[in-house]
Amino acid sequence: MSTRLLVIDDEESICEILKYNLEKGGYHVDMAFSAEEALEMDLTPYDLFIVDIMMERLSGFDFAKRLRNSSATEETPIIFCSALNGEDDTVMGLNIGADDYITKPFKISEMTARVNAVLRRTQIARRAREAAAATIAGDSALEPQIAYQGLRIDPNDKICSLDGEKIALTKTELEILAFFLTHRNRIYSREEIIRHVWADDVVVTNRTIDTNITRLRKKIGRYGNNIETRLGFGYGFKEKD
């Protein structure tokens, strides 16, 4: 679907010139010869508004304020195109929420370049918002529980339970148990356990691993026997009938 633009200007010749040249650039362009006419249209499909300021009855500034006060068009970019070339006019237009301000008379090449630039910035900003929203949604998704028989870990609440009763594990103990339960029936070296459980910048000794696993065995009751030791190799969690 092509990008849709709406040109709003009470000078029909300006509208026709912009429509002809912007459509040569691949855009679909509609025209309105007053702000009132534009407000009677469905404005939601448009990707950009090019708006004159000095129009009878409702000015381009007032029209733009209405766009910005509507949830349907509050983010649709606006380019003001006006014979008003004072600094105060430009500042007012930008403060209202316009994305660019072009003074008449203008060169078609400049107008086309400004339109392309505004739409490009808008698309980049939209993709960034969508990526951020996707990241937030992904971060907020619930992780599945980790379980072996009566031993269960809720990775969302960081809680471990034994036969439905919470047991108090330290952060390290919980992470070691979670690693073991998700990598069952294999013996891991101390170095492998360190890589999976501890941060890269933390110095961990073999004694630290042995101490944590000893405490963990005691806390998880009958499942402590599932944590097996292979002298000279390391530790692992083995399934047992």
C-alpha positions in Angstrom: 0.0 0.0 0.0 1.4 3.4 -1.0 2.0 6.2 1.5 -1.0 8.5 1.6 -0.6 12.3 1.9 -3.3 15.0 2.3 -2.5 18.5 1.0 -4.7 21.2 2.6 -4.5 24.6 1.0 -7.1 27.2 -0.2 -5.0 27.8 -3.4 -6.1 25.0 -5.7 -3.1 25.6 -7.9 -0.7 24.8 -5.0 -2.7 21.6 -4.3 -2.5 20.5 -7.9 1.2 21.2 -8.2 2.0 19.2 -5.0 -0.3 16.4 -6.0 1.2 16.0 -9.5 4.8 16.1 -8.3 4.4 14.0 -5.1 2.5 11.3 -7.0 5.4 11.2 -9.4 7.5 10.3 -6.3 5.2 7.3 -5.6 2.9 8.8 -3.1 -0.9 8.7 -3.1 -2.0 12.4 -2.7 -5.5 13.7 -1.8 -6.5 17.4 -1.6 -8.7 19.6 0.6 -9.2 23.3 -0.2 -10.0 24.3 3.4 -9.4 23.0 6.9 -13.2 22.6 7.3 -13.3 20.3 4.2 -10.4 18.3 5.6 -12.1 17.8 9.0 -15.1 16.3 7.2 -12.8 13.6 5.8 -11.6 10.4 7.5 -8.1 11.5 8.4 -6.9 8.2 10.0 -5.5 6.6 6.8 -3.0 9.5 6.1 0.7 9.2 6.8 1.4 12.9 6.4 -0.5 16.3 6.3 0.9 19.3 4.3 -1.0 22.3 5.6 -1.3 25.9 4.6 -1.6 28.4 7.5 -3.5 31.4 6.2 -6.9 29.9 5.2 -10.3 31.4 5.7 -12.2 30.7 8.9 -10.1 27.9 10.4 -6.4 28.5 10.1 -3.7 25.8 9.6 -2.5 26.4 13.1 -6.0 25.7 14.5 -6.4 22.6 12.3 -3.0 21.3 13.5 -4.1 21.7 17.1 -7.2 19.6 16.4 -5.0 16.9 14.9 -2.7 16.9 17.9 -5.7 16.7 20.3 -7.1 13.6 18.6 -5.7 10.2 19.5 -6.3 9.1 15.9 -3.9 11.7 14.4 -1.8 12.9 17.3 1.3 11.2 15.9 0.7 11.8 12.2 3.4 14.1 10.9 2.5 17.6 9.8 4.4 19.9 7.4 3.3 23.6 7.4 3.6 25.2 4.0 3.0 29.0 4.2 3.8 32.4 2.9 4.4 33.4 6.6 8.1 33.5 6.8 8.8 35.2 10.2 10.7 33.4 12.9 7.8 33.7 15.3 5.5 31.9 12.8 8.0 29.1 12.3 8.5 28.7 16.1 4.7 28.7 16.7 4.2 26.1 14.0 6.9 23.8 15.5 5.6 24.3 19.0 2.1 23.3 17.9 3.6 20.0 16.9 4.6 20.4 13.2 7.5 18.2 12.0 8.7 20.8 9.5 7.9 24.3 8.2 8.4 25.4 4.5 7.9 28.9 3.3 6.3 29.8 0.0 7.4 30.1 -2.7 9.2 26.8 -2.5 11.0 24.5 -4.9 9.4 21.2 -5.7 12.7 19.4 -5.1 12.9 20.9 -1.6 9.4 20.0 -0.8 9.9 16.4 -2.0 13.1 16.1 0.0 11.4 17.5 3.2 8.5 15.1 2.7 10.9 12.1 2.3 12.9 13.2 5.4 9.9 13.6 7.6 8.4 10.2 6.6 11.8 8.5 7.1 12.1 9.9 10.6 8.6 8.9 11.4 9.1 5.4 10.2 12.4 5.1 12.2 10.6 6.3 15.3 7.7 4.0 14.8 10.0 1.0 14.4 11.9 1.9 17.6 8.6 2.1 19.5 7.4 -1.2 18.2 10.8 -2.8 19.0 10.6 -1.4 22.6 7.0 -2.6 23.0 8.0 -6.0 21.8 10.9 -6.1 24.2 8.7 -5.1 27.1 6.1 -7.7 26.1 8.8 -10.3 25.9 10.2 -9.3 29.3 6.8 -9.4 30.9 6.0 -12.9 29.6 5.8 -15.5 32.3 8.4 -18.2 32.3 7.3 -21.8 32.7 7.8 -23.5 36.1 10.6 -25.9 36.6 9.7 -29.1 38.3 10.8 -32.6 39.2 8.2 -34.7 41.0 7.5 -32.8 44.3 10.3 -30.3 43.8 9.3 -27.1 42.0 10.8 -23.8 41.1 8.8 -20.7 40.1 11.3 -18.6 38.1 8.9 -15.6 38.0 8.6 -15.3 41.8 12.0 -16.9 42.5 10.5 -19.4 44.9 11.3 -23.1 45.4 8.8 -25.5 47.0 9.0 -29.0 48.3 5.7 -30.9 48.2 3.9 -27.6 48.1 5.8 -26.1 51.0 8.2 -23.2 50.4 11.8 -23.8 51.2 14.3 -21.0 51.8 17.1 -21.0 49.2 19.7 -18.3 48.6 19.9 -16.8 45.2 22.9 -18.9 44.3 21.3 -22.1 45.6 18.1 -21.4 43.6 20.1 -20.8 40.5 22.2 -24.0 40.9 19.1 -26.0 41.5 17.3 -24.5 38.5 20.4 -25.3 36.3 20.4 -28.9 37.6 16.7 -29.4 37.1 16.8 -28.1 33.5 19.9 -30.1 32.7 19.2 -33.5 34.3 21.1 -36.8 34.0 24.5 -35.4 33.2 27.5 -34.6 35.3 28.9 -31.1 35.0 32.3 -29.9 35.9 32.7 -27.1 38.4 33.9 -24.9 35.6 30.7 -25.6 33.7 28.5 -24.9 36.7 30.4 -21.6 37.3 29.8 -20.5 33.7 26.0 -21.1 34.0 25.4 -19.8 37.5 27.8 -17.0 38.3 28.5 -13.7 36.5 31.7 -13.5 34.4 33.3 -10.9 36.7 32.8 -13.0 39.9 35.7 -15.1 41.2 34.4 -18.5 42.4 36.5 -21.2 44.1 35.8 -24.9 44.1 35.2 -24.6 47.8 32.3 -22.2 47.1 30.6 -24.6 44.8 31.0 -27.5 47.2 29.6 -25.5 50.1 26.6 -24.3 48.1 25.8 -27.8 46.9 26.2 -29.3 50.4 23.7 -26.8 51.8 21.3 -27.3 48.8 21.3 -31.1 49.4 20.1 -30.6 53.0 17.4 -28.1 52.1 15.7 -30.1 49.3 15.0 -33.1 51.6 14.8 -36.5 49.9 15.8 -35.0 46.6 19.2 -34.2 48.0 20.2 -37.8 47.0 19.4 -36.9 43.4 22.4 -34.5 43.3 25.3 -36.9 42.6 29.0 -36.3 43.0 31.6 -37.7 40.6 35.0 -37.3 42.3 37.4 -35.6 40.0 34.6 -34.6 37.6 31.8 -32.6 39.3 28.1 -32.7 40.0 24.7 -33.5 38.4 21.1 -34.1 39.1 20.0 -37.6 38.3 16.4 -38.8 37.9 15.5 -41.7 40.1 12.4 -43.9 40.4 
